Amino acid sequence: MGVVEALCSYLKNYRGRYIIYVKAGIYHEIVLVDKTMTNVFMYGDGPARTVVTGRECFFPRKPRHGRPPLSLLLEMDSWLRIWHSRTQLVHKDTKQWHLRVQSDMSAFLNCRISGYQDTLYYQRYTQFYRDCEISGTIDFIFGTGTALIQNSKIIERKPLPNQFNTVTADGTEFPNLATGLVIQNCEIIPEPQLFPQRLTVKSYLGRPWKQSSTTVVMESCISDVIQPVGWTPWDNTNFGLDRSYLADYNNRGPGAATNGRVRWKGFRVINANEAARFTAGTFISGRLWLGGLGVPHYLGLNNH
């Protein structure tokens, strides 16, 4: 039985916790957890052993049927846990939403999400990622939802010639929206294939996808793979540079120095009081639901 077949056994109007054990193996499936499936708990045998891999790709980068293909789509109303699994994309010159999440109160623990461009799409609602490994090249963590990534590895991969890397591209359109992305106590590092060229291949923390792009990188270890300016404009324009909220707080490592960061109105180095707004307890209202899922987490700043 595959993952899709297990999900097809989900009973209509089921109210209990639906548990799927995805045993070790490679699953060549396009998996959809739709909005009728609430309180799903899916777990595997570890990210090196339980692998869901997409085989649909397209060349050139034009979406078919209005979107790129993907491996795993989650569009549930609430309560999802995915433990100890891996999704991956093997083609460097494709654009693919490898994990697309539009379900509320979703948690991912010890998952490896591997792709190139547009790897993780946090499309809607609140999401939490803990002890994960997320890798890619251009805008590989992007979306319009509200996501917090904690205690994880974020890995810059070697791009195609003449390309650059951007970790994030948040799509918050208006300043009154409670959406955005927080990276807390993570490692931002190059993959081994990029390491020898990490100082010549330009890599950035992110760029503003929409006018009020909101991204906070805090309490994280940033390697020298990241350019000293930290952030880069969208396609060499001034789009979103004044209205975005792009922030550093208490980072460490050779790429964490803020004296060389961009001088945009939308960038700032924040203090502990302001950073507290972007903790799991506040930003994703984690005290209301993370404990119920049993995922390890902390609700405040790591050093408080």
C-alpha positions in Angstrom: 0.0 0.0 0.0 1.3 3.5 -0.9 0.7 6.8 0.7 -2.1 7.8 -1.7 -3.9 4.5 -1.1 -3.7 4.9 2.6 -5.3 8.4 2.3 -8.0 7.0 0.1 -9.1 4.8 3.1 -9.9 7.9 5.1 -13.6 7.7 6.0 -15.9 10.6 5.2 -16.7 12.7 8.3 -14.1 10.8 10.4 -13.5 12.7 13.7 -10.7 10.8 15.3 -7.0 10.9 14.7 -6.1 9.3 11.4 -2.6 7.7 11.7 -0.6 6.6 8.7 2.7 4.8 9.1 4.8 5.2 6.0 7.4 2.5 6.3 10.9 2.7 4.8 11.0 2.9 1.0 10.8 5.3 -1.9 7.3 6.4 -2.9 7.0 7.8 -6.4 3.7 9.4 -5.7 1.9 12.8 -6.0 0.3 12.9 -2.6 -2.8 15.1 -1.8 -4.1 15.5 1.8 -7.3 17.4 1.0 -9.4 19.7 3.2 -11.8 17.0 4.3 -9.1 15.1 6.1 -8.6 16.6 9.5 -6.3 15.4 12.4 -4.0 13.4 10.2 -0.8 12.0 11.8 1.7 10.7 9.2 5.1 9.3 10.3 7.9 7.3 8.7 11.2 5.6 9.5 13.4 8.7 9.2 14.2 11.1 6.4 16.9 8.9 5.0 14.6 5.9 4.8 11.1 7.1 4.1 11.2 9.1 0.9 8.3 10.6 -1.2 9.6 11.8 -4.5 7.9 13.6 -7.3 8.4 12.4 -10.9 6.5 15.2 -12.7 8.7 18.0 -13.9 8.5 20.5 -16.7 10.9 22.3 -19.0 10.8 25.2 -19.5 9.5 26.9 -16.4 5.9 27.4 -17.4 3.3 25.9 -15.1 0.9 23.4 -16.6 -2.7 23.7 -15.6 -1.9 27.0 -13.8 0.7 25.6 -11.4 4.0 23.7 -11.3 3.8 20.0 -10.4 4.5 18.9 -6.8 5.1 15.9 -4.6 3.0 16.6 -1.6 0.0 19.0 -1.3 -1.7 19.6 2.0 -5.0 21.6 2.0 -6.6 20.5 5.2 -8.6 22.7 7.5 -6.5 21.9 10.6 -4.3 19.5 12.6 -1.7 17.8 10.6 1.5 16.1 11.8 4.2 14.7 9.5 7.1 13.0 11.3 10.4 11.5 10.1 9.9 11.7 6.4 11.5 13.2 3.3 10.4 14.7 0.0 12.8 15.3 -2.7 13.3 16.6 -6.3 16.1 15.4 -8.4 16.1 17.8 -11.4 18.1 21.0 -10.9 16.6 22.9 -13.9 13.0 22.6 -12.9 10.7 24.8 -10.8 8.5 22.7 -8.6 6.4 23.3 -5.5 7.8 20.2 -3.8 5.8 20.7 -0.6 2.8 22.9 -0.7 0.9 23.5 2.5 -2.4 25.3 2.9 -3.7 23.6 6.1 -4.0 25.3 9.5 -2.0 24.2 12.5 0.4 22.0 10.6 3.6 20.6 12.1 6.5 18.9 10.5 9.2 17.2 12.7 12.5 15.7 11.4 11.5 16.0 7.8 13.9 16.5 4.9 12.4 18.7 2.1 14.8 18.7 -0.8 14.4 20.6 -4.1 15.9 23.5 -6.1 13.7 26.4 -6.9 10.4 26.9 -4.9 10.9 23.8 -2.7 8.6 24.7 0.2 5.4 26.7 -0.4 3.8 27.7 2.8 0.7 28.9 1.0 -1.9 29.5 3.8 -2.5 29.5 7.5 -0.2 28.6 10.4 2.6 26.1 10.0 5.5 24.9 12.2 8.7 23.1 11.2 11.1 21.7 13.7 14.3 19.7 13.4 13.9 19.7 9.6 16.3 20.0 6.7 15.2 22.2 3.9 17.3 22.7 0.8 17.1 24.6 -2.5 18.4 27.4 -4.7 16.0 30.3 -5.7 13.2 31.3 -3.4 13.2 27.8 -1.9 11.1 28.8 1.1 8.3 31.0 0.0 4.6 31.6 0.5 1.7 33.7 1.7 0.9 31.9 4.9 2.3 32.2 8.4 5.3 29.8 9.0 7.9 29.4 11.7 11.0 27.2 11.2 12.7 26.3 14.4 16.0 24.4 15.1 16.4 23.3 11.5 19.1 23.1 8.8 18.6 25.4 5.8 20.9 24.3 3.0 21.9 26.4 0.0 22.5 24.1 -3.0 24.7 24.7 -6.0 22.6 26.5 -8.7 22.9 26.5 -12.4 25.6 28.7 -14.0 25.0 32.4 -13.6 22.2 31.9 -11.1 22.1 33.1 -7.5 20.5 31.7 -4.4 17.7 33.2 -2.2 16.5 31.4 0.8 13.2 33.2 1.3 10.5 35.0 -0.7 7.6 36.0 1.5 4.4 37.1 -0.2 2.7 39.3 2.4 0.8 41.9 0.4 -0.5 44.2 3.1 1.0 45.4 6.4 -2.1 44.5 8.4 -1.9 40.8 7.5 -0.6 38.5 10.2 1.4 36.5 7.7 5.1 36.0 7.1 8.1 33.7 7.8 10.3 33.3 10.9 13.5 31.4 10.9 14.6 30.8 14.5 17.7 29.0 15.9 18.5 27.4 12.5 21.7 26.8 10.6 22.0 28.4 7.2 24.8 26.6 5.4 26.0 25.5 1.9 25.8 22.0 0.6 29.2 20.3 0.1 28.9 20.8 -3.7 28.5 24.5 -3.2 31.1 24.9 -0.4 34.2 25.5 -2.7 32.3 28.2 -4.6 30.3 29.6 -1.7 32.1 33.0 -1.9 31.6 33.4 -5.6 28.1 32.1 -6.1 25.9 34.8 -4.6 23.5 33.7 -1.9 21.1 35.8 0.1 18.7 35.4 3.0 15.8 36.4 0.7 14.0 39.0 -1.3 10.6 40.7 -1.1 8.1 38.8 -3.3 5.2 41.2 -2.4 5.1 44.8 -1.2 4.8 44.0 2.5 7.1 40.9 2.6 7.7 39.9 6.2 10.7 37.8 7.1 12.6 37.5 10.4 15.8 35.6 10.8 16.7 35.3 14.5 19.0 33.5 16.8 20.4 31.5 13.9 23.9 30.5 12.8 24.5 32.1 9.4 27.6 30.8 7.5 29.6 32.9 5.1 27.6 31.5 2.2 25.4 34.5 2.7 26.4 37.8 1.1 27.2 40.6 3.7 24.3 42.6 2.3 22.0 39.8 3.4 19.1 40.6 1.2 18.6 41.3 -2.5 15.9 43.2 -4.5 13.3 41.4 -6.7 14.7 41.4 -10.2 16.9 44.5 -9.7 13.8 46.7 -8.9 12.8 48.8 -5.9 9.7 46.7 -5.4 8.9 46.3 -1.7 12.1 47.8 -0.4 10.4 50.4 1.7 7.2 48.6 2.8 8.7 45.2 3.6 9.6 44.0 7.1 12.9 42.2 6.8 14.7 41.7 10.1 17.8 40.3 11.8 17.9 39.5 15.5 20.8 38.1 17.6 22.2 35.9 14.8 25.7 34.4 15.0 28.3 33.1 12.6 30.5 34.6 9.8 27.4 35.6 7.8 25.6 37.3 10.7 27.3 40.7 10.9 24.7 43.4 10.2 27.0 46.4 9.6 27.1 45.5 5.9 23.4 44.8 5.5 21.2 46.6 2.9 20.1 50.2 3.8 16.5 49.8 2.8 13.7 51.3 4.9 12.2 47.8 5.0 15.2 46.2 6.7 16.0 46.6 10.4 18.0 45.0 13.2 15.5 44.5 16.0 15.8 44.2 19.8 14.5 41.4 22.1 11.2 43.2 22.7 10.4 43.4 19.0 11.7 39.9 18.3 9.3 38.5 20.9 6.4 39.3 18.5 7.9 36.7 16.2 8.2 33.8 18.6 6.1 30.6 18.3 3.9 31.6 21.2 2.9 34.9 19.5 3.5 34.7 15.8 1.7 31.4 15.2 -0.2 31.3 18.5 1.7 28.1 19.3 0.6 27.8 22.9 -2.9 27.1 21.6 -2.0 24.0 19.5 1.6 22.9 19.5 1.3 21.1 22.8 -1.6 19.2 21.6 0.4 17.8 18.7 3.2 16.7 20.9 5.9 18.3 18.7 9.0 19.6 20.6 9.1 23.4 20.6 9.7 26.5 22.7 7.3 29.4 22.7 9.7 32.3 23.4 13.2 33.5 22.5 15.8 30.8 22.7 18.0 32.8 25.1 15.2 34.0 27.4 
